[in-house]
């Protein structure tokens, strides 16, 4: 089994930065995808970034592209989400998730049902 644990959530002012981390325990295939999702009150959960655990092509939601950067370390089994220029609209619970067998080399945030392992979430609050 695979377990994921997020950390790094905090309260910041608009324009600030945070770096979230997600560390996996247990066996994770090198072909697995890891993605970040978020859910704000009253809104549906949305995928915001995805990356293969062994590195490669990334995908970002339009709302965060250019501000957020996803990165990985297959040895540490860790994925980070660097969030810059944070906006109040970024306030949400952030989750990392893993698709253990994506069937390809590109990870899609829209394929939410393929992500079967989930962390408990870490809260990000952006306010002045």
N, C-alpha and C positions, 0 to 999 in steps of 0.2 A: 504494500500500500504506500501511497504518497501522501504526505501531510505538508501543508504550506502554512507559513507564518509571516504575516506582514508586520512592519513596524515603520515608524517615522512620521506618522500623522501628528499634526499639531495645529494650533491656531496661529495664523499669521495675518499681517496687514496686506491689503491689495498691493501688488507689485513685488511681493516677497517671493521667496523660494523655499521649497522643501524637497527632500530626497527620501522617497519611500523605498523600502527594501522588502523583498520576498525571498525567503529561504525555504528550500524543499528538503524534507527528510525522507528517507526511503529511496527506493530505486526509481530513477527517472530516465527513460530512454533519451539518448542524444538527439533523437528525432522529434522530441516533444516540443509543443508550443507552450509558451507562457504568456499570459496576457493580463493586463490591468483593466478592471471594470470599475465603475462607480455608480452609486445610486444616491440621489438626493431625495429628500422628502417630497412625496407627491409626484415623483417622476419615475419612469421605468429605468431599469438598469441599462447602462450603455457601455459598450466596449470602447476604450480610449487608446490602447496601444497593445501591440503584440510583437513577439520576437521568438524565433527558434532558440531553444536553450543552448544550442551550440553556436549561436550567432548566425547572422544572415540578414535577409530582408526584413524590414520592419514595416508596420502599418500603424497609422495614427488616425484617430477621428479628426475630422476637419476642425472641430472646436478647439483642439489642443495642438494641432500641428504647428511647428515652429516655436512652441513654448515648452513642450514636454519632450523628453528624450528617454527612451527605454534602452537599457543595456543589460548585459548578462555575463556571467562567469560560469561555465559549465563545471569547472572543478569545484567551485564553492556551491554549486547548485543554487545560485542566487541571481535574482533579477531586480534591477533598480528602476525606479521611475524618477527622473530629475524633473521637477516642476518649477519653471520660472515664470515670471510675470503673472503671478496668480491673480485671479479675479474672483469676486464674490460668487460668480456662477460656478466656480470650481468647487464650492463647498459641497461635500458629499462624503459618504462612506466609501472608501476605496478598497477593492478586493483584488487579490491576485488569484489566478486560476491557471490550471494546466490541462492541456489536451495531450494525453499520453501517446496518441497515435494519429496524428493529423492526416497522414496519407500523402503528404507532399512536403515540399521545402519552404512553402510560404504559409505564414500564420495569419489567419483572418479573424478580426475582432467580431465580424458579423456572425460567425459560426459559433454562437454562444452555447448551443446544446452540445457541442463537441468538448467543451471544457468541463470535465467531470470531477476535477479536484479543485477545491476552493479553500482559501484561507478564511479567517474569521473577520477580517476587515480592520481597517485603521481609519480613524476619523480625521478629515481635513476640513478646517474651518477658515475661511478667508473673510475677514471683516475689519472695518476701521473702528 
